[in-house]
Amino acid sequence: MKAAALNPFQIFVAIWRHRYLLGQLVKRDVLLRYRGAMFGVLWIFLSPLMMLAIFAFIFGQIFQARWPPQQSNLPFWLLLYVGLITFNIFSETVSRAPTSVRGHPNFVKKIVFPVHILPVVPLGSGLIHGAFNFLILLGALTWTGNLHSQALLFPILLLPVLMLALSLSWFVGALGVFIKDMTQIVPVAVQMLMFLSPVFYPASAVPASLRPFYTVNPVGTVIEAARAAISGQPIEWHSWSAALVGCLVAAILGYLFFQQCRQEFADVL
């Protein structure tokens, strides 16, 4: 493997070179999901809005839940929503990765087609849904009088999760060509990670014996940083930076693994 392949800039340049094709594939993926629905692509906006309304009613009115410990005036359901926005982008990308390549044999068998962008398509779709979720979050923060300028850092804080999702998408996308069971294994693993990440609770509530795992979990690090951002609290940039570097290395390894396996894709499919 050439040393140039280890250059992260070269990897992202390879994606950027095919940005138009990638954009068309993402557009097609999103439109196909809502094709035939009464409200069509409006569900991109309606689904998260309805979910947030349900959270506000259940946790705000019925359970009247409080965040342990409550460090800001933010309602519990908004803090929960931030965790779900972050994790859902990761979840949508990785859960759909096993079929990202195997589901497009006609593309794989074309010699000139850039197969490496296929696992990036679920990430693009996840980012579109995440963008609408973020806009609804900003609206909710404004409505509750809790909007801070620091909340605009939220998209930047997602970078480690995006790199990790891209890494696993390349890994799982390649393995999914050879191991069909990945379509059953990956969703279960993602669901387990959701409960092992501070999505429904703060990292401070985790027992001390389990704390080491949470310190090396990039998803948890990003969720905690995002909550600090929208709450106007200090962000632990040291932990976030370490997560970014680790996930960038993982993305490089995922890309190299995918490129190493792609020579066999056409034969298997």
LUMKEZA-91718 format. One line per field, with one value per residue (C-alpha): residue number from 1; residue in three letters; x negated, y negated, z. Coordinates in Angstrom, 3 decimals, padded with zeros to 6 digits, always signed. Example, Ala and Ser with C-alpha at 12.3 -4.5 7.8 and 13.67 -1.06 7.14 Angstrom:
REM LUMKEZA-91718
seq: [1  2] .
type: [ala  ser] .
xx: [-012.300  -013.670] .
yy: [+004.500  +001.060] .
zz: [+007.800  +007.140] .
This chain:
REM LUMKEZA-91718
seq: [1  2  3  4  5  6  7  8  9  10  11  12  13  14  15  16  17  18  19  20  21  22  23  24  25  26  27  28  29  30  31  32  33  34  35  36  37  38  39  40  41  42  43  44  45  46  47  48  49  50  51  52  53  54  55  56  57  58  59  60  61  62  63  64  65  66  67  68  69  70  71  72  73  74  75  76  77  78  79  80  81  82  83  84  85  86  87  88  89  90  91  92  93  94  95  96  97  98  99  100  101  102  103  104  105  106  107  108  109  110  111  112  113  114  115  116  117  118  119  120  121  122  123  124  125  126  127  128  129  130  131  132  133  134  135  136  137  138  139  140  141  142  143  144  145  146  147  148  149  150  151  152  153  154  155  156  157  158  159  160  161  162  163  164  165  166  167  168  169  170  171  172  173  174  175  176  177  178  179  180  181  182  183  184  185  186  187  188  189  190  191  192  193  194  195  196  197  198  199  200  201  202  203  204  205  206  207  208  209  210  211  212  213  214  215  216  217  218  219  220  221  222  223  224  225  226  227  228  229  230  231  232  233  234  235  236  237  238  239  240  241  242  243  244  245  246  247  248  249  250  251  252  253  254  255  256  257  258  259  260  261  262  263  264  265  266  267  268  269] .
type: [met  lys  ala  ala  ala  leu  asn  pro  phe  gln  ile  phe  val  ala  ile  trp  arg  his  arg  tyr  leu  leu  gly  gln  leu  val  lys  arg  asp  val  leu  leu  arg  tyr  arg  gly  ala  met  phe  gly  val  leu  trp  ile  phe  leu  ser  pro  leu  met  met  leu  ala  ile  phe  ala  phe  ile  phe  gly  gln  ile  phe  gln  ala  arg  trp  pro  pro  gln  gln  ser  asn  leu  pro  phe  trp  leu  leu  leu  tyr  val  gly  leu  ile  thr  phe  asn  ile  phe  ser  glu  thr  val  ser  arg  ala  pro  thr  ser  val  arg  gly  his  pro  asn  phe  val  lys  lys  ile  val  phe  pro  val  his  ile  leu  pro  val  val  pro  leu  gly  ser  gly  leu  ile  his  gly  ala  phe  asn  phe  leu  ile  leu  leu  gly  ala  leu  thr  trp  thr  gly  asn  leu  his  ser  gln  ala  leu  leu  phe  pro  ile  leu  leu  leu  pro  val  leu  met  leu  ala  leu  ser  leu  ser  trp  phe  val  gly  ala  leu  gly  val  phe  ile  lys  asp  met  thr  gln  ile  val  pro  val  ala  val  gln  met  leu  met  phe  leu  ser  pro  val  phe  tyr  pro  ala  ser  ala  val  pro  ala  ser  leu  arg  pro  phe  tyr  thr  val  asn  pro  val  gly  thr  val  ile  glu  ala  ala  arg  ala  ala  ile  ser  gly  gln  pro  ile  glu  trp  his  ser  trp  ser  ala  ala  leu  val  gly  cys  leu  val  ala  ala  ile  leu  gly  tyr  leu  phe  phe  gln  gln  cys  arg  gln  glu  phe  ala  asp  val  leu] .
xx: [+000.000  -001.437  -002.288  -000.069  +002.921  +002.286  +002.720  +006.205  +006.299  +005.914  +008.804  +011.142  +009.893  +010.962  +014.446  +014.514  +013.494  +016.764  +018.893  +021.472  +022.034  +022.150  +024.681  +026.904  +026.737  +027.628  +030.503  +031.759  +031.444  +033.477  +036.181  +036.588  +037.146  +040.157  +041.461  +045.159  +045.702  +048.591  +046.393  +043.291  +040.021  +041.898  +041.425  +037.773  +039.109  +042.302  +040.717  +038.209  +040.769  +043.297  +040.598  +039.551  +043.183  +043.669  +040.480  +041.630  +045.016  +043.869  +040.754  +041.804  +045.453  +046.063  +042.799  +041.498  +038.025  +034.935  +031.370  +029.158  +027.512  +029.268  +026.488  +028.552  +032.078  +032.479  +035.478  +034.699  +036.271  +033.973  +030.870  +032.222  +032.938  +029.338  +028.075  +030.502  +029.593  +025.936  +026.474  +029.075  +026.588  +024.137  +026.851  +028.356  +024.943  +023.635  +026.917  +027.314  +023.648  +023.888  +025.957  +024.317  +022.121  +023.877  +027.131  +025.599  +023.937  +024.515  +022.318  +019.634  +019.193  +018.540  +014.781  +014.812  +017.298  +015.814  +017.084  +015.567  +018.281  +021.120  +020.639  +020.560  +024.126  +025.812  +023.719  +024.926  +028.540  +027.945  +026.488  +029.549  +031.857  +029.472  +029.551  +033.325  +033.086  +030.567  +032.851  +035.692  +033.344  +032.436  +036.136  +036.855  +033.957  +035.269  +038.823  +037.698  +035.386  +032.224  +030.493  +026.757  +024.372  +022.240  +025.005  +023.810  +020.711  +022.876  +022.148  +018.390  +018.567  +020.067  +016.825  +015.492  +018.820  +018.871  +015.328  +016.199  +019.388  +017.473  +014.803  +017.309  +019.305  +016.254  +015.418  +018.958  +019.720  +016.794  +017.578  +021.237  +020.258  +018.743  +020.806  +024.557  +025.107  +023.741  +027.232  +028.393  +025.326  +024.739  +028.183  +027.999  +024.486  +025.602  +028.556  +026.269  +023.927  +026.869  +027.551  +023.828  +023.494  +024.823  +027.838  +030.554  +028.396  +025.336  +021.870  +021.579  +024.256  +022.112  +020.594  +016.879  +016.076  +017.507  +016.111  +012.972  +015.161  +017.018  +013.794  +012.779  +016.223  +016.102  +019.881  +020.267  +017.548  +019.324  +022.729  +021.369  +019.602  +022.782  +024.832  +022.271  +022.436  +026.202  +026.193  +023.566  +021.246  +017.465  +016.595  +013.885  +011.864  +009.030  +011.268  +012.984  +009.666  +008.435  +011.665  +011.265  +007.699  +008.655  +011.669  +009.624  +007.121  +010.046  +011.396  +008.032  +007.901  +011.479  +010.721  +007.592  +009.501  +012.243  +009.758  +007.985  +011.241  +012.811  +010.814  +012.936  +016.338  +017.174  +016.334  +018.553  +021.468] .
yy: [+000.000  -003.326  -005.827  -008.386  -006.232  -006.939  -010.658  -011.610  -014.505  -012.092  -010.039  -013.007  -014.342  -011.005  -011.607  -015.266  -014.363  -012.473  -014.942  -015.383  -011.648  -011.279  -014.094  -012.450  -009.104  -010.737  -012.617  -009.395  -007.567  -010.175  -010.461  -006.688  -006.456  -008.752  -007.801  -006.974  -008.623  -011.090  -013.923  -012.838  -014.470  -016.656  -013.728  -014.802  -017.759  -016.263  -013.146  -014.926  -017.629  -015.014  -013.141  -016.312  -017.140  -013.670  -014.012  -017.392  -015.995  -012.698  -013.874  -017.461  -017.091  -013.494  -012.350  -015.876  -014.346  -016.224  -015.810  -014.353  -016.668  -019.637  -022.016  -024.382  -025.586  -023.362  -021.001  -017.305  -016.560  -018.981  -017.397  -014.011  -015.271  -016.458  -012.970  -011.393  -013.765  -012.857  -009.142  -008.898  -010.183  -007.494  -004.844  -005.523  -005.402  -002.227  -000.285  -000.658  -000.023  +003.801  +003.397  +000.204  +002.180  +005.544  +003.809  +002.232  +005.049  +003.180  +000.324  +002.617  +004.470  +001.266  +000.876  -002.918  -003.387  -004.787  -002.035  -003.660  -006.338  -003.808  -003.480  -007.304  -007.559  -006.504  -009.132  -011.779  -010.767  -010.808  -014.316  -015.594  -014.253  -015.538  -019.032  -019.210  -017.904  -020.653  -023.350  -022.065  -022.027  -025.679  -026.512  -024.689  -026.440  -029.800  -028.957  -027.962  -030.983  -028.863  -029.699  -030.347  -031.392  -028.406  -026.130  -026.968  -024.864  -021.750  -020.810  -021.153  -019.051  -016.207  -015.678  -012.746  -010.906  -011.510  -010.142  -007.103  -006.464  -006.736  -004.363  -001.714  -002.215  -001.314  +001.642  +002.992  +002.207  +004.367  +007.180  +007.120  +008.254  +011.468  +012.018  +011.605  +012.009  +008.489  +007.168  +008.899  +008.327  +004.613  +003.256  +005.202  +003.902  +000.333  +000.656  +001.954  -001.013  -003.394  -002.201  -002.116  -005.755  -008.708  -009.253  -008.926  -009.901  -012.052  -010.495  -011.728  -009.203  -006.247  -004.149  -004.713  -001.114  -001.687  -005.175  -004.028  -002.665  -005.948  -007.926  -006.005  -006.115  -008.903  -008.941  -009.675  -012.331  -014.146  -013.904  -015.427  -018.181  -018.936  -019.197  -021.544  -023.673  -024.144  -024.694  -027.415  -025.316  -024.882  -022.276  -019.727  -020.416  -018.125  -015.052  -016.135  -016.636  -013.211  -011.671  -013.489  -012.236  -008.665  -008.658  -010.150  -007.308  -004.850  -006.429  -005.951  -002.310  -001.762  -003.235  -001.090  +002.039  +001.247  +000.641  +003.890  +005.854  +004.179  +006.308  +009.292  +007.556  +008.234  +011.951  +012.378  +010.384] .
zz: [+000.000  -001.039  +001.659  -000.110  +000.734  +004.412  +003.797  +005.036  +002.595  -000.304  +001.002  +001.211  -002.103  -003.610  -002.224  -003.244  -006.790  -007.168  -005.186  -007.965  -008.329  -004.558  -004.312  -006.923  -005.118  -001.783  -003.420  -004.986  -001.675  +000.214  -002.460  -002.730  +001.007  +000.869  -002.565  -002.430  +000.968  +001.179  +002.455  +000.534  +001.581  +004.069  +006.448  +006.747  +008.707  +010.154  +011.702  +013.995  +014.821  +015.945  +017.878  +019.719  +020.519  +022.006  +024.081  +025.366  +026.365  +027.893  +029.739  +030.342  +031.310  +032.378  +033.974  +034.623  +034.406  +035.537  +034.331  +037.114  +038.049  +036.432  +035.391  +033.279  +032.701  +029.668  +029.815  +030.085  +026.721  +024.906  +026.418  +025.409  +021.899  +021.473  +022.274  +019.833  +016.992  +017.416  +017.715  +014.935  +012.339  +013.440  +013.663  +010.229  +008.574  +010.198  +010.240  +006.482  +005.694  +005.275  +002.093  +000.817  -001.585  -001.808  -002.725  -005.850  -007.834  -011.107  -009.864  -008.477  -011.764  -013.668  -013.860  -013.918  -011.066  -007.787  -005.515  -002.422  -002.370  -001.946  +001.854  +002.033  +000.699  +003.993  +005.787  +003.349  +003.960  +007.708  +007.480  +005.611  +008.310  +010.984  +009.450  +009.773  +013.330  +014.113  +012.712  +014.862  +017.867  +017.267  +017.029  +020.293  +022.043  +020.845  +021.915  +025.424  +025.725  +025.943  +022.669  +023.082  +020.330  +021.350  +020.023  +016.507  +017.248  +017.193  +013.526  +014.132  +017.281  +015.225  +013.279  +015.377  +015.076  +011.324  +010.977  +013.098  +011.133  +007.866  +009.142  +010.220  +007.024  +004.943  +007.208  +007.402  +003.767  +002.691  +005.128  +004.115  +000.621  +001.987  +005.157  +004.700  +008.445  +008.891  +008.131  +011.335  +013.484  +012.902  +013.922  +017.192  +017.880  +017.120  +019.477  +022.224  +021.679  +022.014  +025.555  +026.350  +025.283  +027.327  +025.080  +027.719  +030.689  +031.470  +031.585  +035.173  +036.193  +035.062  +037.899  +038.446  +037.465  +033.984  +033.490  +031.549  +028.751  +028.444  +028.203  +025.059  +023.462  +020.819  +020.500  +024.205  +024.074  +021.240  +022.913  +026.120  +024.150  +022.191  +025.370  +026.865  +023.717  +023.690  +027.462  +027.298  +029.470  +028.937  +026.306  +027.057  +023.929  +025.013  +025.063  +021.862  +020.053  +021.157  +019.861  +016.537  +016.035  +016.968  +014.629  +011.792  +012.137  +012.162  +008.961  +007.250  +008.325  +007.190  +003.769  +003.366  +004.385  +001.883  -000.944  -000.121  -000.324  -003.344  -005.793  -004.775  -004.818  -008.450  -008.116  -005.026  -006.378] .
